[in-house]
């Protein structure tokens, strides 16, 4: 059971992060715009904020910036080969695979 709904073993459950501010059990009027609503809302454990934010995300971004800077400093080029493969997800957008050639 989830919020009064029976869920079978074969059912899929999708968590919509964008819906967290619309929980009627947490907010008196979830559909009303409230700029003072806490971010993240109470009870949100994972996301782009708070104690569960990926510790390695900033390091990964920095490493990519340094890699590209080094390549450019050495007069190297990065050429895209083929089409990008995008992430198939209900939660995130992005590129899953992008083949490149460094010249």
MONORQUI-V994132 format. One line per field, one symbol per residue. phi: phi as a letter, one per 40 degrees, with the letter a starting at -180 (. if undefined). burial: b if it has 16 or more other ideal C-beta (glycine too) atoms within 10 Angstrom, else e. A space follows every 50 residues. Layout:
# MONORQUI-V994132
phi: ???
burial: ???
This chain:
# MONORQUI-V994132
phi: .bfgbcbcdccbbbbcdccccbcccbbcbccccbccccbccdgccbicag ccccccccccccccccccdcccccfcbbbcbgccbcccacbbbibcaacb bcb
burial: eeeeeeeeeeeeeeeeeeebbeeeeebeebeeeeeeeeebeeebeeeeee eeeeeeeeeeeeeeeeeeeeeeeeeeeeeeeeeeeeeeeeeeeeeeeeee eee
